[in-house]
Amino acid sequence: MSTLLEVSGVSVTFDGFRAINNLSFSIAEGELRAVIGPNGAGKTTFMDIVTGKTRPDSGRVLFGEKSVDLLRLSEARIARAGVGRKFQRPTVFEDQTVAENLMLALRAHRAPWRVLFWRPKPADHARIAELAAEVGLSDQLPRKAGELSHGQKQWLEIGMLLAQEPRLLLVDEPAAGMTGPEREHTTDLLVSLARSRAVVVVEHDMEFVRRLACKVTVLHEGSVLAEGSLDHVTANPAVIDVYLGR
Ligand code: ADP
């Protein structure tokens, strides 16, 4: 499969501390990947770099078949180029219905320069139905987002991100705070999302990573420590040392 994201030789220093240290790895088109690592490993900083929030001191982050260097683009242009990010806490509009939330997301995507004059067309209503179906919220469209469960809010926010038609979705600890059935739905959702776009899941919860059954990248001190299946990386003595803090 062709490469979608290529991170090469990226370093970031905060006040003399190297949070990301010559980081290199790549994500293929349509791949599901879990990024794990102990606290402070650089997982959040990695997502901040790819989305343009943090500018590295060196390196390149190439995206898509034209190898656009994301480090040259603003945060807004990176999002428009096809990188979506799901933060840990859901940020939906609680007083609006599920359908209205999805409509707002669609409007923001369709008409960044003409938001005030935009009116939904029949195709937009159809798209909203599709987005709701994709995240499993078809029967919740008329409900206020504030009435949804924690898990449903997370799925709604993923649906809102899908309105941007991302080719790469970065998802931060998607199962945190979820009930058992919600976690199962989230696993299925991420696996199914990765059929039509690449999905990178940053996660602490090993049981959840195991269910994703995907390739895993272990970060430590801002570099890749190990890569492969979860069984492969967790059998690696260096990974065991890092996780047991030896
Ligand atoms: P993770 O998400 O894996 O827990 P982070 O990317 O948040 O790790 O952090 C990596 C390292 O960089 C940590 O040691 C953290 O304290 C440090 N760090 C992150 N952001 C900043 C910042 N803005 N200023 C100073 N240090 C930072």
Residues whose N, C-alpha, C, O or C-beta is under 5 A from the ligand:
A	BS01	ADP	F14 A19 P38 N39 G40 A41 G42 K43 T44 T45 F46
